[in-house]
Amino acid sequence: MAESTVTVREARAHLADHINRAEEGSPTVITRNGIPVAAVVPIADFDALEEAADVLLAREAEAVLAEGGPTVTMAELLADLFTEPSEGAT
């Protein structure tokens, strides 16, 4: 089955149909003002994307370590994640 493209309004009105299409292996791209903003995809495709992202991140981390790049402790990482950025920071 081919990919279909619908507006947000159409996706809302026919969400069950797009979920059924995804179960059958066909993604639906959702647009807002003509710009693709989301997709309803088969779960196998989503899982594959997540796995590929994990592999890519692991390779990047290994490359940084191989080059003697900086490392941080888990405590530093968590502190960084939960520290609110200061005003004016982007």
Long-range contacts (C-beta under 8 A, 24 or more apart in sequence): 1-25, 1-26, 2-26, 3-27, 3-28, 3-29, 4-28, 4-29, 5-29, 5-30, 5-31, 5-36, 6-30, 6-31, 7-31, 7-32, 8-32, 8-37, 11-40, 15-40
